[in-house]
Amino acid sequence: MDYKKIADEVSEKILSYSQDTSGWKVIKISKNVTVSSKPSKEYAGNIYRGEGIIKEVPSKIIPFMYLPEYRNKWDKALQSYKLLERIDQDTGIYHSVTHSYGMGLISSRDFVDLLHVKPYPGDILTTNSVSVEYSSCPPTPSCVRGYNNPCGYVCSPLPENPEHSKLIVFIQPELGGMLPGSVVETALPTTLINLITETRAGLKGLKDHD
């Protein structure tokens, strides 16, 4: 599998999502996070965009969000998250297992994703991910294997306050199983809000520790 080619393709898509300003509909605002959605071009569901401000610089936020040594400590949605294979210094294959959600309404899911970190001019830092087939981590009976269509984080310094950053998160997962669309449409905006608020809280905890 040409991981480099996949990484380049998914990075192009995340960049295009971040530049696309048309057609987004705000569906939820909570805890200073705004969630919008629009129909996805990748699958029959929606792409979701979560946006919020974080009191830190991108070079601190992005590693905190994707490296297992940090993420396992702050992301309450995950049972486990680990690196399966390092492709190069900016690219790896990661396996994540989620907790069940909504009193068991959505059972545990797992994902195997290629993740590529890419910087852009202006101190912008991004993660760019998509699910991949990976023979040494096959699906197991204990959870439903999900599929992440192109997803990622785009983190840029605020021009008026460079010590703060705007974080935008794009997700468009296919959760598998027999879930009604209405359940997914309720769960995913909440997932985005939790992700950004837990990142804020985790970074604050890290700072208070230093």
N, CA, C and O of each residue as an XYZ file, in Angstrom:
840
protein
N       0.848     -1.207      0.000
C       0.000      0.000      0.000
C       0.881      1.254      0.000
O       1.823      1.359      0.785
N       0.570      2.188     -0.873
C       1.392      3.400     -0.995
C       0.922      4.443      0.036
O       0.096      5.308     -0.257
N       1.475      4.330      1.237
C       1.033      5.213      2.332
C       1.348      6.678      2.048
O       0.595      7.574      2.429
N       2.480      6.906      1.371
C       2.865      8.296      1.071
C       1.809      8.947      0.164
O       1.409     10.092      0.377
N       1.374      8.199     -0.838
C       0.369      8.707     -1.776
C      -0.961      8.966     -1.051
O      -1.616      9.984     -1.276
N      -1.341      8.028     -0.181
C      -2.593      8.196      0.586
C      -2.494      9.435      1.469
O      -3.444     10.213      1.564
N      -1.328      9.619      2.122
C      -1.128     10.778      3.007
C      -1.261     12.081      2.222
O      -1.879     13.035      2.693
N      -0.678     12.115      1.023
C      -0.762     13.328      0.194
C      -2.209     13.603     -0.226
O      -2.672     14.743     -0.191
N      -2.908     12.544     -0.620
C      -4.301     12.714     -1.081
C      -5.210     13.205      0.040
O      -6.031     14.100     -0.163
N      -5.060     12.617      1.218
C      -5.943     13.019      2.331
C      -5.600     14.433      2.790
O      -6.490     15.178      3.200
N      -4.321     14.815      2.727
C      -3.915     16.181      3.097
C      -4.546     17.207      2.155
O      -4.987     18.273      2.584
N      -4.581     16.870      0.870
C      -5.243     17.753     -0.113
C      -6.714     17.951      0.243
O      -7.239     19.062      0.162
N      -7.369     16.864      0.638
C      -8.799     16.943      0.964
C      -9.036     17.792      2.209
O      -9.945     18.622      2.225
N      -8.231     17.595      3.250
C      -8.422     18.371      4.483
C      -8.176     19.861      4.207
O      -8.891     20.722      4.721
N      -7.160     20.150      3.393
C      -6.909     21.548      3.024
C      -8.117     22.129      2.284
O      -8.520     23.264      2.537
N      -8.689     21.346      1.371
C      -9.838     21.861      0.613
C     -11.052     22.058      1.527
O     -11.805     23.016      1.352
N     -11.249     21.156      2.506
C     -12.359     21.347      3.456
C     -12.183     22.659      4.222
O     -13.141     23.397      4.451
N     -10.931     22.930      4.614
C     -10.681     24.120      5.446
C     -10.876     25.403      4.645
O     -11.142     26.461      5.214
N     -10.744     25.306      3.321
C     -10.909     26.495      2.470
C     -12.337     26.634      1.944
O     -12.693     27.648      1.343
N     -13.145     25.607      2.177
C     -14.509     25.579      1.641
C     -15.460     26.301      2.604
O     -15.700     25.832      3.716
N     -15.987     27.424      2.175
C     -16.839     28.213      3.082
C     -18.331     28.102      2.751
O     -19.164     28.668      3.459
N     -18.671     27.377      1.681
C     -20.079     27.385      1.264
C     -20.832     26.133      1.704
O     -20.285     25.030      1.734
N     -22.095     26.339      2.041
C     -22.988     25.211      2.277
C     -23.001     24.642      3.681
O     -23.791     23.743      3.971
N     -22.142     25.145      4.562
C     -22.119     24.641      5.940
C     -23.325     25.172      6.699
O     -23.668     26.348      6.585
N     -23.965     24.308      7.472
C     -25.114     24.711      8.268
C     -24.774     24.499      9.745
O     -24.431     23.389     10.152
N     -24.871     25.566     10.545
C     -24.576     25.428     11.982
C     -25.674     24.582     12.628
O     -26.859     24.897     12.521
N     -25.258     23.495     13.306
C     -26.256     22.598     13.903
C     -26.194     22.565     15.427
O     -27.151     22.147     16.080
N     -25.068     23.007     15.998
C     -24.984     22.993     17.462
C     -23.899     23.961     17.917
O     -22.816     24.017     17.334
N     -24.207     24.727     18.972
C     -23.192     25.587     19.604
C     -23.239     25.297     21.094
O     -24.289     25.422     21.726
N     -22.106     24.911     21.652
C     -22.058     24.587     23.077
C     -20.629     24.721     23.567
O     -19.693     24.352     22.857
N     -20.447     25.253     24.787
C     -19.126     25.356     25.424
C     -18.102     26.048     24.515
O     -16.945     25.635     24.434
N     -18.555     27.116     23.830
C     -17.684     27.865     22.913
C     -17.116     27.006     21.785
O     -16.002     27.232     21.314
N     -17.895     26.028     21.368
C     -17.562     25.231     20.180
C     -18.755     25.317     19.230
O     -19.902     25.144     19.642
N     -18.473     25.584     17.960
C     -19.530     25.642     16.939
C     -19.393     24.438     16.018
O     -18.322     24.180     15.468
N     -20.495     23.702     15.858
C     -20.484     22.537     14.974
C     -21.373     22.811     13.764
O     -22.529     23.210     13.903
N     -20.815     22.591     12.581
C     -21.558     22.745     11.327
C     -21.501     21.426     10.567
O     -20.650     20.577     10.832
N     -22.426     21.268      9.614
C     -22.372     20.076      8.775
C     -22.845     20.397      7.371
O     -23.466     21.432      7.129
N     -22.542     19.493      6.450
C     -23.038     19.571      5.082
C     -22.928     18.156      4.501
O     -22.195     17.329      5.044
N     -23.636     17.866      3.420
C     -23.535     16.520      2.848
C     -22.094     16.213      2.418
O     -21.412     17.054      1.833
N     -21.657     15.005      2.719
C     -20.301     14.579      2.372
C     -20.224     14.154      0.911
O     -21.196     13.662      0.336
N     -19.045     14.355      0.324
C     -18.806     13.849     -1.039
C     -18.197     12.449     -0.994
O     -18.010     11.813     -2.031
N     -17.889     11.971      0.217
C     -17.188     10.692      0.360
C     -18.129      9.514      0.615
O     -17.830      8.380      0.239
N     -19.260      9.789      1.253
C     -20.185      8.695      1.590
C     -21.586      9.289      1.709
O     -21.766     10.486      1.487
N     -22.580      8.471      2.057
C     -23.980      8.929      2.015
C     -24.393      9.824      3.181
O     -25.517     10.325      3.210
N     -23.492     10.026      4.141
C     -23.827     10.856      5.305
C     -23.296     12.276      5.187
O     -23.111     12.800      4.089
N     -23.054     12.890      6.349
C     -22.567     14.281      6.400
C     -21.097     14.352      6.784
O     -20.544     13.436      7.393
N     -20.483     15.467      6.409
C     -19.195     15.840      7.000
C     -19.503     16.866      8.081
O     -20.328     17.759      7.887
N     -18.829     16.731      9.229
C     -19.059     17.618     10.377
C     -17.798     18.431     10.637
O     -16.678     17.932     10.531
N     -18.014     19.696     10.982
C     -16.896     20.595     11.288
C     -17.104     21.187     12.675
O     -18.125     21.825     12.933
N     -16.145     20.979     13.563
C     -16.170     21.596     14.894
C     -15.107     22.662     14.967
O     -13.996     22.472     14.473
N     -15.442     23.801     15.587
C     -14.514     24.934     15.592
C     -14.499     25.586     16.970
O     -15.550     25.838     17.559
N     -13.304     25.855     17.474
C     -13.197     26.532     18.767
C     -11.822     27.156     18.930
O     -10.890     26.855     18.184
N     -11.716     28.033     19.921
C     -10.446     28.698     20.230
C      -9.793     27.975     21.405
O     -10.460     27.588     22.364
N      -8.464     27.799     21.309
C      -7.707     27.149     22.386
C      -6.549     28.058     22.786
O      -5.869     28.631     21.934
N      -6.337     28.180     24.089
C      -5.292     29.084     24.595
C      -3.933     28.392     24.554
O      -3.367     28.052     25.593
N      -3.425     28.191     23.360
C      -2.113     27.567     23.179
C      -1.729     27.728     21.710
O      -2.558     28.124     20.890
N      -0.480     27.424     21.379
C      -0.021     27.567     19.990
C      -0.167     26.220     19.266
O      -0.142     25.169     19.906
N      -0.321     26.250     17.921
C      -0.529     24.996     17.182
C       0.543     23.933     17.432
O       0.232     22.744     17.505
N       1.794     24.354     17.561
C       2.878     23.369     17.740
C       2.770     22.601     19.058
O       3.375     21.539     19.207
N       2.006     23.127     20.009
C       1.752     22.407     21.262
C       0.429     21.622     21.174
O       0.316     20.517     21.705
N      -0.562     22.210     20.497
C      -1.904     21.607     20.462
C      -1.911     20.310     19.659
O      -2.431     19.296     20.125
N      -1.341     20.334     18.462
C      -1.471     19.179     17.560
C      -0.794     17.920     18.122
O      -1.420     16.860     18.127
N       0.468     17.994     18.597
C       1.056     16.779     19.197
C       0.231     16.269     20.385
O       0.075     15.063     20.572
N      -0.289     17.197     21.176
C      -1.104     16.818     22.336
C      -2.349     16.051     21.901
O      -2.823     15.169     22.617
N      -2.877     16.391     20.720
C      -4.121     15.769     20.262
C      -3.924     14.404     19.607
O      -4.832     13.574     19.640
N      -2.744     14.152     19.007
C      -2.646     12.881     18.284
C      -1.622     11.892     18.842
O      -1.700     10.706     18.524
N      -0.661     12.339     19.666
C       0.328     11.390     20.184
C      -0.274     10.557     21.318
O      -0.870     11.109     22.243
N      -0.118      9.217     21.249
C      -0.752      8.356     22.258
C      -0.388      8.693     23.700
O      -1.228      8.575     24.592
N       0.867      9.115     23.940
C       1.252      9.382     25.342
C       0.438     10.514     25.956
O       0.278     10.569     27.175
N      -0.073     11.410     25.134
C      -0.966     12.466     25.629
C      -2.430     12.061     25.507
O      -3.196     12.148     26.466
N      -2.802     11.619     24.313
C      -4.230     11.420     24.023
C      -4.886     10.392     24.940
O      -6.049     10.539     25.316
N      -4.138      9.354     25.298
C      -4.705      8.345     26.189
C      -5.065      8.915     27.558
O      -5.887      8.349     28.279
N      -4.442     10.040     27.909
C      -4.714     10.637     29.228
C      -5.934     11.546     29.217
O      -6.626     11.644     30.230
N      -6.222     12.215     28.101
C      -7.278     13.236     28.137
C      -8.547     12.885     27.381
O      -9.611     13.418     27.693
N      -8.461     11.989     26.382
C      -9.637     11.750     25.532
C     -10.545     10.691     26.162
O     -10.279      9.492     26.074
N     -11.623     11.161     26.799
C     -12.517     10.260     27.533
C     -13.342      9.359     26.618
O     -13.940      8.386     27.077
N     -13.377      9.686     25.311
C     -14.155      8.865     24.365
C     -13.439      7.561     24.007
O     -14.059      6.624     23.503
N     -12.113      7.506     24.275
C     -11.330      6.362     23.825
C     -11.012      5.383     24.947
O     -10.625      5.778     26.046
N     -11.185      4.091     24.646
C     -10.706      3.034     25.556
C      -9.213      2.872     25.399
O      -8.483      2.736     26.382
N      -8.754      2.886     24.136
C      -7.316      2.754     23.888
C      -6.971      3.415     22.558
O      -7.821      3.587     21.684
N      -5.694      3.780     22.435
C      -5.224      4.459     21.234
C      -3.734      4.197     21.146
O      -2.978      4.567     22.044
N      -3.308      3.552     20.052
C      -1.876      3.244     19.986
C      -1.337      3.317     18.557
O      -2.075      3.180     17.581
N      -0.033      3.535     18.473
C       0.670      3.551     17.197
C       0.963      2.103     16.810
O       1.581      1.365     17.576
N       0.518      1.699     15.618
C       0.808      0.342     15.132
C       2.096      0.310     14.326
O       2.871     -0.643     14.413
N       2.318      1.360     13.538
C       3.520      1.393     12.693
C       3.863      2.834     12.355
O       3.000      3.630     11.986
N       5.153      3.149     12.491
C       5.600      4.478     12.076
C       6.077      4.385     10.637
O       6.952      3.578     10.322
N       5.506      5.208      9.757
C       5.886      5.199      8.342
C       7.077      6.131      8.121
O       8.067      5.745      7.499
N       6.977      7.361      8.636
C       8.108      8.293      8.679
C       7.859      9.222      9.860
O       6.927      8.997     10.632
N       8.669     10.253     10.013
C       8.545     11.068     11.238
C       7.210     11.795     11.342
O       6.810     12.198     12.434
N       6.512     11.967     10.214
C       5.241     12.697     10.221
C       4.028     11.816      9.933
O       2.907     12.316      9.841
N       4.247     10.506      9.792
C       3.167      9.629      9.337
C       3.181      8.316     10.106
O       4.239      7.729     10.331
N       2.000      7.859     10.506
C       1.917      6.578     11.203
C       0.559      5.936     11.006
O      -0.386      6.569     10.536
N       0.477      4.654     11.378
C      -0.794      3.924     11.394
C      -1.208      3.794     12.860
O      -0.444      3.288     13.682
N      -2.406      4.249     13.179
C      -2.887      4.261     14.567
C      -4.157      3.423     14.704
O      -4.976      3.357     13.787
N      -4.301      2.792     15.852
C      -5.504      2.006     16.154
C      -6.203      2.636     17.353
O      -5.606      2.790     18.418
N      -7.463      2.997     17.175
C      -8.225      3.570     18.293
C      -9.467      2.729     18.558
O     -10.105      2.220     17.636
N      -9.793      2.599     19.838
C     -10.996      1.871     20.266
C     -11.823      2.816     21.117
O     -11.328      3.346     22.112
N     -13.080      3.035     20.740
C     -13.930      3.963     21.484
C     -14.714      3.238     22.574
O     -14.956      2.033     22.494
N     -15.099      3.990     23.578
C     -16.078      3.484     24.541
C     -17.445      3.437     23.873
O     -17.679      4.119     22.875
N     -18.346      2.632     24.425
C     -19.725      2.695     23.928
C     -20.289      4.070     24.290
O     -19.777      4.746     25.183
N     -21.344      4.472     23.587
C     -21.846      5.849     23.707
C     -23.347      5.821     23.959
O     -24.058      4.938     23.480
N     -23.814      6.806     24.721
C     -25.263      6.992     24.899
C     -25.917      5.809     25.582
O     -26.867      5.228     25.058
N     -25.397      5.443     26.775
C     -25.957      4.326     27.546
C     -25.968      3.042     26.712
O     -26.897      2.239     26.807
N     -24.931      2.858     25.899
C     -24.828      1.631     25.105
C     -25.567      1.661     23.780
O     -25.599      0.668     23.054
N     -26.166      2.814     23.466
C     -26.905      2.949     22.205
C     -25.979      2.711     21.009
O     -26.357      2.063     20.033
N     -24.757      3.250     21.106
C     -23.740      2.966     20.095
C     -22.651      2.152     20.784
O     -21.971      2.648     21.682
N     -22.489      0.903     20.360
C     -21.506      0.042     21.026
C     -20.091      0.470     20.640
O     -19.901      1.325     19.774
N     -19.113     -0.131     21.290
C     -17.713      0.210     21.054
C     -17.339      0.032     19.580
O     -17.739     -0.939     18.938
N     -16.569      0.983     19.059
C     -16.070      0.933     17.680
C     -14.549      0.938     17.690
O     -13.929      1.445     18.626
N     -13.948      0.374     16.647
C     -12.507      0.576     16.496
C     -12.190      1.021     15.063
O     -12.918      0.723     14.116
N     -11.079      1.742     14.948
C     -10.657      2.332     13.671
C      -9.156      2.109     13.496
O      -8.392      2.212     14.456
N      -8.739      1.806     12.275
C      -7.314      1.758     11.941
C      -7.081      2.857     10.906
O      -7.596      2.790      9.790
N      -6.307      3.859     11.282
C      -6.164      5.063     10.450
C      -4.701      5.381     10.142
O      -3.817      5.242     10.987
N      -4.484      5.808      8.915
C      -3.235      6.464      8.564
C      -3.356      7.916      9.023
O      -4.359      8.569      8.733
N      -2.358      8.426      9.729
C      -2.373      9.827     10.170
C      -1.077     10.492      9.724
O       0.019      9.985      9.965
N      -1.228     11.638      9.068
C      -0.081     12.387      8.557
C      -0.149     13.815      9.089
O      -1.175     14.485      8.967
N       0.946     14.269      9.676
C       1.011     15.644     10.193
C       1.675     16.520      9.135
O       2.744     16.195      8.619
N       1.016     17.644      8.821
C       1.562     18.514      7.766
C       1.486     19.975      8.174
O       0.414     20.464      8.531
N       2.615     20.679      8.125
C       2.609     22.124      8.402
C       2.332     22.925      7.129
O       2.579     22.461      6.015
N       1.813     24.140      7.326
C       1.624     25.086      6.236
C       2.208     26.422      6.677
O       2.386     26.655      7.872
N       2.513     27.315      5.711
C       3.044     28.634      6.081
C       2.123     29.354      7.062
O       0.905     29.180      7.036
N       2.735     30.173      7.934
C       1.957     30.923      8.918
C       1.747     30.142     10.204
O       0.802     30.403     10.949
N       2.648     29.162     10.469
C       2.582     28.356     11.706
C       1.291     27.537     11.813
O       0.850     27.202     12.912
N       0.688     27.216     10.653
C      -0.502     26.359     10.656
C      -0.035     24.900     10.685
O       0.873     24.514      9.948
N      -0.664     24.101     11.542
C      -0.312     22.691     11.660
C      -1.574     21.862     11.509
O      -2.619     22.202     12.064
N      -1.476     20.761     10.749
C      -2.663     19.937     10.489
C      -2.370     18.461     10.741
O      -1.229     18.013     10.636
N      -3.427     17.714     11.077
C      -3.363     16.256     10.982
C      -4.340     15.847      9.892
O      -5.385     16.471      9.705
N      -3.984     14.796      9.182
C      -4.763     14.359      8.029
C      -4.876     12.843      8.096
O      -3.869     12.141      8.003
N      -6.099     12.332      8.259
C      -6.288     10.908      8.524
C      -7.334     10.287      7.621
O      -8.259     10.950      7.152
N      -7.161      8.991      7.391
C      -8.182      8.205      6.687
C      -7.987      6.743      7.102
O      -6.864      6.316      7.371
N      -9.070      5.987      7.153
C      -8.946      4.579      7.520
C      -8.265      3.789      6.403
O      -8.446      4.074      5.219
N      -7.475      2.785      6.811
C      -6.762      1.936      5.856
C      -6.924      0.467      6.264
O      -7.184      0.153      7.425
N      -6.763     -0.419      5.281
C      -6.687     -1.857      5.564
C      -5.309     -2.123      6.159
O      -4.300     -1.624      5.662
N      -5.279     -2.916      7.230
C      -3.989     -3.198      7.868
C      -4.040     -4.623      8.399
O      -4.708     -4.907      9.393
N      -3.318     -5.521      7.715
C      -3.511     -6.959      7.936
C      -3.192     -7.410      9.365
O      -3.790     -8.366      9.859
N      -2.254     -6.729     10.030
C      -1.893     -7.198     11.376
C      -2.834     -6.668     12.458
O      -2.621     -6.922     13.643
N      -3.876     -5.930     12.054
C      -4.884     -5.472     13.035
C      -6.276     -5.695     12.439
O      -6.984     -4.744     12.108
N      -6.658     -6.987     12.309
C      -7.969     -7.279     11.715
C      -9.105     -6.934     12.684
O      -8.865     -6.775     13.881
N     -10.345     -6.817     12.179
C     -11.485     -6.588     13.078
C     -11.612     -7.718     14.097
O     -11.257     -8.863     13.816
N     -12.123     -7.384     15.284
C     -12.336     -8.396     16.327
C     -13.813     -8.404     16.717
O     -14.524     -7.429     16.474
N     -14.280     -9.508     17.325
C     -15.694     -9.584     17.713
C     -16.067     -8.601     18.834
O     -17.247     -8.318     19.042
N     -15.066     -8.084     19.552
C     -15.384     -7.258     20.738
C     -15.883     -5.863     20.384
O     -16.483     -5.190     21.222
N     -15.638     -5.415     19.136
C     -16.178     -4.110     18.746
C     -16.417     -4.074     17.239
O     -15.888     -4.897     16.491
N     -17.215     -3.116     16.813
C     -17.557     -2.954     15.397
C     -16.458     -2.121     14.724
O     -16.097     -1.051     15.215
N     -15.933     -2.614     13.602
C     -14.911     -1.859     12.872
C     -15.581     -0.715     12.099
O     -16.437     -0.942     11.244
N     -15.169      0.517     12.420
C     -15.677      1.680     11.711
C     -14.715      2.105     10.613
O     -13.615      1.566     10.491
N     -15.142      3.074      9.819
C     -14.302      3.575      8.735
C     -14.318      5.103      8.766
O     -15.373      5.727      8.652
N     -13.134      5.692      8.921
C     -13.026      7.152      8.879
C     -12.746      7.610      7.462
O     -11.663      7.370      6.928
N     -13.730      8.275      6.845
C     -13.448      9.013      5.625
C     -12.500     10.159      5.995
O     -12.327     10.441      7.180
N     -11.883     10.827      5.016
C     -10.882     11.853      5.345
C     -11.312     12.776      6.489
O     -12.370     13.403      6.448
N     -10.460     12.834      7.499
C     -10.771     13.629      8.692
C      -9.473     14.255      9.189
O      -8.388     13.833      8.788
N      -9.576     15.257     10.056
C      -8.339     15.857     10.541
C      -8.561     17.126     11.338
O      -9.684     17.604     11.502
N      -7.443     17.655     11.830
C      -7.423     18.890     12.609
C      -6.653     19.948     11.816
O      -5.620     19.661     11.212
N      -7.171     21.164     11.829
C      -6.459     22.298     11.215
C      -6.323     23.365     12.301
O      -7.316     23.916     12.777
N      -5.088     23.643     12.680
C      -4.851     24.527     13.823
C      -4.003     25.713     13.372
O      -2.897     25.542     12.861
N      -4.538     26.916     13.567
C      -3.835     28.117     13.104
C      -3.814     29.177     14.202
O      -4.784     29.319     14.947
N      -2.695     29.934     14.306
C      -2.628     30.988     15.322
C      -3.631     32.097     15.021
O      -3.868     32.434     13.860
N      -4.214     32.659     16.070
C      -5.109     33.809     15.870
C      -4.250     35.039     15.579
O      -3.366     35.375     16.368
N      -4.499     35.714     14.455
C      -3.664     36.879     14.114
C      -3.661     37.937     15.217
O      -2.633     38.555     15.498
N      -4.833     38.138     15.841
C      -4.922     39.192     16.856
C      -4.378     38.745     18.217
O      -4.181     39.568     19.111
N      -4.140     37.444     18.366
C      -3.626     36.927     19.634
C      -2.882     35.623     19.366
O      -3.443     34.543     19.552
N      -1.609     35.710     18.927
C      -0.868     34.523     18.463
C      -0.641     33.449     19.523
O      -0.275     32.321     19.193
N      -0.857     33.798     20.806
C      -0.739     32.775     21.864
C      -1.979     31.890     21.918
O      -1.992     30.882     22.625
N      -3.024     32.261     21.173
C      -4.241     31.459     21.075
C      -4.347     30.915     19.651
O      -3.784     31.488     18.718
N      -5.065     29.816     19.492
C      -5.222     29.210     18.170
C      -6.677     28.923     17.872
O      -7.491     28.695     18.768
N      -6.982     28.944     16.569
C      -8.282     28.444     16.130
C      -8.080     26.989     15.720
O      -7.224     26.669     14.895
N      -8.889     26.116     16.319
C      -8.831     24.702     15.976
C     -10.105     24.329     15.223
O     -11.212     24.571     15.703
N      -9.939     23.743     14.047
C     -11.078     23.218     13.293
C     -10.870     21.715     13.147
O      -9.792     21.260     12.764
N     -11.914     20.953     13.458
C     -11.856     19.489     13.363
C     -12.902     19.026     12.354
O     -14.072     19.399     12.442
N     -12.474     18.217     11.405
C     -13.391     17.641     10.418
C     -13.529     16.142     10.662
O     -12.525     15.440     10.791
N     -14.771     15.644     10.728
C     -14.987     14.203     10.833
C     -16.125     13.785      9.892
O     -17.059     14.549      9.647
N     -16.028     12.566      9.376
C     -17.105     11.999      8.559
C     -17.005     10.466      8.631
O     -16.762      9.798      7.625
N     -17.199      9.925      9.846
C     -17.010      8.486     10.017
C     -18.223      7.664      9.590
O     -19.369      8.098      9.702
N     -17.932      6.472      9.100
C     -18.979      5.470      8.908
C     -18.849      4.509     10.082
O     -17.865      3.779     10.202
N     -19.862      4.526     10.943
C     -19.744      3.811     12.223
C     -20.050      2.325     12.108
O     -19.824      1.576     13.058
N     -20.563      1.884     10.960
C     -20.851      0.467     10.790
C     -22.016      0.019     11.662
O     -22.609      0.825     12.378
N     -22.340     -1.265     11.600
C     -23.469     -1.760     12.382
C     -24.789     -1.241     11.816
O     -24.827     -0.670     10.726
N     -25.851     -1.443     12.557
C     -27.191     -1.078     12.067
C     -27.721      0.145     12.813
O     -28.760      0.074     13.468
N     -27.011      1.257     12.715
C     -27.417      2.444     13.483
C     -28.373      3.317     12.684
O     -28.116      3.600     11.513
N     -29.487      3.753     13.307
C     -30.339      4.735     12.625
C     -29.580      6.049     12.418
O     -28.794      6.465     13.269
N     -29.825      6.690     11.282
C     -29.148      7.956     10.978
C     -29.341      9.003     12.048
O     -28.437      9.794     12.319
N     -30.524      9.015     12.665
C     -30.813     10.034     13.683
C     -29.883      9.891     14.890
O     -29.505     10.888     15.504
N     -29.519      8.664     15.229
C     -28.613      8.424     16.367
C     -27.228      8.986     16.048
O     -26.603      9.650     16.875
N     -26.765      8.704     14.831
C     -25.447      9.192     14.398
C     -25.423     10.717     14.365
O     -24.454     11.343     14.795
N     -26.503     11.308     13.849
C     -26.557     12.764     13.715
C     -26.598     13.479     15.062
O     -26.225     14.648     15.162
N     -27.047     12.782     16.085
C     -27.008     13.346     17.438
C     -25.639     13.144     18.063
O     -25.118     14.029     18.742
N     -25.060     11.973     17.827
C     -23.807     11.602     18.509
C     -22.605     12.386     18.002
O     -21.771     12.819     18.797
N     -22.504     12.574     16.687
C     -21.261     13.139     16.141
C     -21.016     14.597     16.537
O     -19.879     14.938     16.865
N     -22.036     15.481     16.523
C     -21.773     16.846     17.016
C     -21.314     16.860     18.479
O     -20.434     17.636     18.849
N     -21.910     16.005     19.299
C     -21.509     15.930     20.708
C     -20.068     15.447     20.834
O     -19.310     15.938     21.671
N     -19.697     14.479     19.994
C     -18.320     13.970     19.979
C     -17.329     15.092     19.688
O     -16.287     15.186     20.336
N     -17.656     15.948     18.709
C     -16.768     17.066     18.358
C     -16.641     18.064     19.501
O     -15.544     18.531     19.808
N     -17.767     18.386     20.130
C     -17.749     19.350     21.242
C     -16.901     18.793     22.386
O     -16.100     19.513     22.981
N     -17.083     17.510     22.688
C     -16.299     16.891     23.764
C     -14.815     16.872     23.427
O     -13.977     17.136     24.289
N     -14.489     16.560     22.177
C     -13.089     16.491     21.763
C     -12.388     17.828     22.002
O     -11.293     17.868     22.564
N     -13.022     18.920     21.574
C     -12.379     20.238     21.702
C     -12.349     20.694     23.154
O     -11.350     21.265     23.592
N     -13.422     20.457     23.916
C     -13.411     20.897     25.323
C     -12.428     20.059     26.151
O     -11.791     20.578     27.068
N     -12.304     18.768     25.830
C     -11.342     17.924     26.570
C      -9.900     18.262     26.196
O      -8.999     18.144     27.026
N      -9.682     18.683     24.948
C      -8.347     19.162     24.555
C      -7.985     20.406     25.366
O      -6.877     20.520     25.889
N      -8.934     21.334     25.462
C      -8.694     22.549     26.274
C      -8.351     22.187     27.716
O      -7.371     22.674     28.280
N      -9.178     21.326     28.297
C      -8.984     20.975     29.716
C      -7.663     20.231     29.903
O      -6.944     20.475     30.872
N      -7.343     19.327     28.978
C      -6.108     18.559     29.090
C      -4.871     19.440     28.973
O      -3.906     19.263     29.717
N      -4.898     20.392     28.039
C      -3.760     21.305     27.875
C      -3.605     22.203     29.102
O      -2.490     22.504     29.526
N      -4.724     22.620     29.659
C      -4.678     23.476     30.859
C      -4.070     22.676     32.010
O      -3.253     23.189     32.774
N      -4.481     21.413     32.121
C      -3.933     20.533     33.170
C      -2.446     20.335     33.000
O      -1.705     20.292     33.982
N      -1.996     20.212     31.746
C      -0.577     20.033     31.453
C       0.202     21.284     31.853
O       1.284     21.195     32.433
N      -0.362     22.449     31.536
C       0.288     23.731     31.891
C       0.381     23.884     33.399
O       1.416     24.279     33.936
N      -0.735     23.561     34.082
C      -0.757     23.696     35.550
C       0.267     22.777     36.197
O       0.752     23.041     37.298
N       0.593     21.674     35.485
C       1.549     20.677     35.982
C       2.983     21.148     35.847
O       3.845     20.851     36.674
N       3.211     21.909     34.752
C       4.600     22.334     34.437
C       5.202     23.178     35.549
O       6.349     23.611     35.444
